[in-house]
């Protein structure tokens, strides 16, 4: 796997402890390691999801999907390419994008905040 401590321009880094947790998740799907990383990043990811989705339920789903995908792809993590936080946010952005409301056929004609009229 070749995991190593990583720093990016902002100073964020994936330290040896996190790298050890990721290695455990990758090798044996370690639930304790998954819980530790989940507890560390869940609120930050949730705030991001709520900011872009404007819906608590969708933001919670996005966080869950992000961690499921993270666990499935933990063997692919390479600290030399960036911190685990950045990798999680890339996955979260993808999960949020899949949940963004899609405009209906005439939604672009409505003024913001107005609901479609009932049909008579």
Secondary structure, 3 states (H helix, E strand, C coil): CCCCCEECCCCCEECHHHHHHHHHHHHHCCHHHHHHHHHHHHHHHHHHHHHHHCCHHHHHHHHHHHHHHHHHCHHHCCHHHCCHHHHHHHHHHHHHHCCCCCCCCCHHHCCCCCCCCCCC
